[in-house]
Amino acid sequence: MNSVVSSNRSQVWNEGNRSMVASFILLAFSEFPNLQLPLFLVFLIMYMVTVLENLGMIFIIRMNPKLHTPMYFFLSHLSFVDFCYTSVIAPKLLDLLIVEDKSISFEGCMAQYFLGCTFVIIEMFMLAVMAYDRFVAVCNPLLYTVAMSHELCSLLVVITYIWAGIFSSTLTYILLQLSYCGPNVIDHFCCEYSALLSVSCSDTSFSQMACLVISMFNEACCLLIIITSYVFIVVTVIKIPTKGAFRKAFSTCASHLKAIGVCHGIVLLLYCVLKSKSSLFLVKVATVFHSMVIPMLNPLIYSLRNKDVKETVRKLIYLKCIFHSI
């Protein structure tokens, strides 16, 4: 490991009179040399399960006409985002655990950060959009199909993608303005914001503040939409005289609330709390959870408990059995 790090330290290029790094070295979990293979197997299984679950969920939603509703339209995009986010992070992590060369080019590092940041912000706002969808479904059930038209749903998704692209581009641009003149060793398995700041030789006070402001602004916007939606849901359900209406309404929202708590909690932890070098290991653990565990669990949390999804899965298994028996 030391020889690899030493050899890669020389990968620099000159800009004026300053030496700038041309690549970074991602240490990943090199502090646990005996766990490289077990970690590789664990993360490989998690990645394969995540890909199968999320692509499978998209296929199931498209296949079953009963699932062609606004809620599952948003869920299909959430599955797509989870698949993309994991695919940005996991392959490089798996590569780092089994190969000797742990370098990543400067351009590749920035591209990974941009894509990862984009998908994180999309997921945050997709959860907010889904909260608004639940608000319309509970508070205006008779006008639900009219209020949540296909055009409006598509517009909300497009706005979410554009919004994420704008803010991730801004943060990436800020990172590109910093100087990285060595050492080029990043104690992480991906190009995460705080990890990149830790290897910059520029003054990062503005970069830290910009990340904090953008993260808090996005958090505030998402939470405002979510809290407002659920306040109206609570008020509406309380007014319903039917026994058990409150429990029934929130049983359908419980999965969404759990996902909101986990997603936003980890985003706040990564971008608003953990900034010091002493917290880098916690940053790595939180990033693993956010980039691999949550995308793997989301299809289970949201959809596989739904009877229509289960029925579609059973039909697919039945058709597969018939096909193999022919």
C-alpha positions in Angstrom: 0.0 0.0 0.0 2.7 2.5 0.9 4.5 1.8 -2.4 1.4 2.5 -4.3 0.7 5.7 -2.4 4.3 6.8 -2.9 4.4 6.1 -6.6 1.1 8.0 -7.1 2.3 11.0 -5.2 4.3 12.0 -8.2 1.2 12.2 -10.5 1.2 16.0 -10.7 1.1 18.6 -13.4 2.4 22.2 -13.4 0.2 25.2 -13.5 2.4 28.3 -13.6 4.8 27.9 -10.7 2.6 25.6 -8.7 2.4 21.8 -8.8 -1.2 20.5 -9.1 -2.3 16.9 -8.7 -3.4 15.1 -11.8 -5.0 12.3 -9.9 -6.1 11.3 -6.4 -5.5 8.2 -4.4 -8.6 6.8 -2.6 -7.6 4.8 0.4 -11.1 3.4 0.9 -10.9 0.9 3.9 -7.2 0.3 3.7 -6.9 0.7 7.4 -8.5 -2.8 7.6 -6.2 -4.9 5.3 -7.6 -8.2 6.5 -11.2 -7.2 5.7 -10.6 -6.2 2.0 -12.0 -9.5 0.6 -15.0 -9.8 3.0 -15.9 -6.2 2.4 -15.6 -6.7 -1.3 -18.0 -9.7 -1.1 -20.5 -7.8 1.1 -20.5 -4.7 -1.1 -20.8 -6.8 -4.3 -23.8 -8.6 -3.0 -25.4 -5.3 -1.8 -24.8 -3.7 -5.2 -26.2 -6.7 -7.1 -29.3 -6.8 -4.9 -29.7 -3.0 -5.3 -29.5 -3.2 -9.1 -31.9 -6.1 -9.3 -34.4 -4.6 -6.9 -34.5 -1.1 -8.4 -34.5 -2.1 -12.1 -37.0 -4.8 -11.2 -39.3 -2.3 -9.5 -39.2 0.0 -12.5 -40.1 -3.0 -14.7 -42.9 -4.1 -12.4 -44.4 -0.6 -12.3 -44.3 -0.3 -16.1 -45.8 -3.9 -16.5 -48.8 -3.6 -14.2 -51.5 -1.1 -15.3 -52.7 -0.9 -11.7 -49.4 0.7 -10.7 -49.7 3.5 -13.3 -50.6 6.0 -10.6 -48.8 9.2 -9.6 -47.4 7.6 -6.5 -45.7 4.8 -8.4 -44.7 7.1 -11.2 -42.6 9.0 -8.5 -41.4 5.6 -7.0 -40.1 4.5 -10.4 -38.0 7.7 -10.6 -36.9 7.1 -7.1 -35.8 3.6 -8.0 -34.0 5.0 -11.1 -32.2 7.6 -9.0 -31.2 4.9 -6.4 -29.8 2.7 -9.1 -27.8 5.5 -10.7 -26.5 6.8 -7.4 -25.3 3.3 -6.3 -23.8 2.7 -9.7 -21.8 6.0 -9.4 -20.2 4.9 -6.1 -20.2 1.1 -5.8 -18.1 0.0 -8.9 -15.2 2.2 -7.9 -15.4 1.0 -4.2 -15.3 -2.6 -5.4 -12.4 -1.8 -7.6 -10.5 -0.2 -4.7 -10.9 -3.3 -2.5 -9.3 -5.7 -4.9 -6.7 -3.8 -7.1 -3.4 -2.4 -6.1 -3.8 0.9 -8.1 -6.2 3.0 -6.1 -5.9 6.2 -8.1 -8.7 8.1 -9.8 -8.1 10.9 -12.3 -8.9 14.5 -11.3 -11.6 14.7 -14.0 -13.0 11.4 -13.0 -13.1 12.5 -9.3 -15.0 15.7 -10.1 -17.4 13.8 -12.4 -18.1 11.3 -9.7 -18.8 14.0 -7.2 -21.1 15.9 -9.6 -23.2 12.8 -10.4 -23.3 11.6 -6.8 -24.4 15.1 -5.6 -27.0 15.4 -8.3 -28.6 12.1 -7.4 -28.6 12.9 -3.7 -30.4 16.2 -4.2 -32.9 14.5 -6.7 -33.7 11.9 -4.0 -34.3 14.5 -1.4 -36.7 16.5 -3.5 -38.4 13.4 -4.9 -39.3 12.5 -1.3 -40.7 16.0 -0.9 -42.7 15.6 -4.1 -44.0 12.3 -2.8 -45.1 14.0 0.4 -47.1 16.5 -1.7 -48.6 13.5 -3.6 -49.8 12.0 -0.3 -51.2 15.4 0.7 -53.4 15.5 -2.4 -54.4 11.9 -2.1 -55.6 12.3 1.5 -57.0 15.8 1.5 -58.5 15.8 -2.0 -59.2 12.1 -2.9 -62.1 12.9 -5.3 -59.9 15.3 -7.3 -56.7 13.3 -7.0 -56.5 12.0 -10.6 -57.3 15.5 -11.9 -55.0 17.4 -9.5 -52.1 15.0 -10.0 -52.3 14.8 -13.8 -49.6 13.1 -15.8 -48.4 16.5 -17.1 -48.1 17.9 -13.5 -46.2 14.8 -12.3 -43.8 15.0 -15.3 -43.3 18.7 -14.6 -42.5 18.1 -10.9 -39.9 15.4 -11.9 -38.3 17.6 -14.5 -38.1 20.5 -12.1 -36.5 18.2 -9.5 -33.8 17.1 -12.0 -33.1 20.6 -13.1 -32.9 21.9 -9.5 -30.5 19.2 -8.6 -28.3 19.9 -11.6 -28.1 23.6 -10.8 -26.9 23.1 -7.2 -24.6 20.2 -7.9 -23.0 22.2 -10.7 -22.5 25.1 -8.3 -20.8 22.9 -5.7 -18.7 21.2 -8.4 -17.6 24.6 -9.7 -16.6 25.7 -6.2 -14.4 22.5 -5.9 -12.8 23.2 -9.3 -11.8 26.7 -8.1 -9.7 25.2 -5.3 -6.0 24.2 -5.6 -5.0 20.6 -5.0 -1.2 20.7 -4.8 -0.6 17.6 -2.6 -0.7 15.3 -0.9 -3.2 13.7 -3.2 -4.3 11.0 -0.8 -8.0 11.0 0.1 -9.0 9.0 3.1 -12.3 7.9 1.5 -13.7 5.5 -1.1 -15.3 8.2 -3.2 -14.9 11.9 -4.1 -17.0 13.3 -1.3 -17.1 17.0 -0.6 -15.5 17.2 2.8 -12.9 14.6 1.8 -11.9 16.7 -1.2 -11.7 19.8 1.0 -9.3 18.0 3.4 -6.7 17.6 0.6 -7.0 21.1 -0.8 -4.2 23.5 -0.2 -6.5 26.5 -0.7 -8.4 28.4 1.9 -11.6 26.2 2.2 -13.6 28.5 4.5 -15.8 29.8 1.6 -16.2 26.3 0.2 -17.4 25.0 3.6 -19.8 27.9 4.0 -21.1 27.5 0.5 -21.8 23.8 1.0 -23.4 24.5 4.4 -25.7 27.2 2.9 -26.7 25.2 -0.1 -27.3 22.0 2.0 -29.3 23.9 4.6 -31.3 25.7 1.8 -32.2 22.4 0.1 -33.0 20.8 3.5 -35.2 23.7 4.5 -37.1 23.7 1.1 -37.6 19.9 1.3 -38.6 19.9 4.9 -41.0 22.8 4.4 -42.8 20.9 1.7 -42.9 17.7 3.7 -43.9 19.3 7.0 -46.6 21.4 5.4 -48.0 18.4 3.5 -48.2 16.3 6.7 -49.7 19.1 8.8 -52.6 19.3 6.3 -52.8 15.5 6.3 -53.1 15.4 10.1 -55.7 18.2 10.2 -57.7 16.5 7.4 -57.6 13.1 9.1 -58.6 14.4 12.5 -61.7 15.9 11.0 -62.8 12.5 9.5 -65.3 10.9 11.9 -64.6 7.4 10.7 -63.1 5.2 13.4 -59.5 4.3 12.7 -59.1 6.9 9.9 -56.0 8.4 11.5 -54.3 5.0 11.8 -55.2 4.0 8.3 -54.0 7.2 6.8 -50.6 7.1 8.6 -50.1 3.4 8.0 -49.8 4.3 4.3 -47.4 7.2 5.1 -45.2 5.4 7.6 -42.7 4.0 5.0 -42.4 7.5 3.5 -41.7 9.1 6.9 -39.0 6.5 7.7 -37.3 7.1 4.4 -37.4 10.9 5.0 -35.9 10.6 8.4 -33.0 8.3 7.3 -32.2 10.2 4.0 -32.3 13.7 5.5 -30.6 12.7 8.7 -27.6 11.3 6.8 -27.4 14.2 4.4 -27.4 16.6 7.4 -24.7 14.4 9.0 -22.5 14.4 5.9 -22.8 18.0 4.8 -23.7 20.0 7.9 -22.1 18.1 10.9 -19.0 16.0 9.9 -16.4 18.4 8.6 -13.3 17.7 10.6 -10.6 15.2 9.7 -11.2 13.3 12.9 -14.7 12.4 11.6 -13.6 10.9 8.2 -14.3 7.4 9.3 -17.8 8.3 10.3 -18.1 10.1 6.9 -17.2 6.9 5.2 -19.6 4.8 7.2 -22.4 7.3 6.6 -21.6 7.4 2.9 -21.8 3.6 2.6 -25.2 3.7 4.3 -26.5 6.5 2.1 -25.1 5.2 -1.2 -25.6 1.5 -0.8 -27.9 0.5 2.1 -30.7 3.0 1.5 -31.0 2.3 -2.2 -31.1 -1.4 -1.4 -33.8 -1.0 1.2 -36.0 1.6 -0.5 -37.8 -0.9 -2.8 -38.6 -3.1 0.2 -39.7 -0.2 2.3 -42.0 1.4 -0.3 -43.3 -1.2 -2.6 -42.8 -4.9 -1.9 -45.4 -4.7 0.9 -48.0 -3.5 -1.6 -50.5 -6.2 -2.7 -50.4 -5.1 -6.4 -46.6 -5.4 -6.5 -46.7 -8.8 -4.8 -49.3 -10.0 -7.3 -47.2 -8.8 -10.2 -44.1 -10.6 -8.8 -46.1 -13.8 -8.4 -47.3 -13.6 -12.0 -43.8 -13.1 -13.2 -42.5 -16.1 -11.2 -45.5 -18.2 -12.5 -44.8 -17.2 -16.1 -41.1 -17.9 -15.7 -41.9 -21.4 -14.3 -44.2 -22.1 -17.3 -41.6 -20.9 -19.7 -38.9 -23.2 -18.3 -41.3 -26.1 -18.2 -42.1 -25.9 -21.9 
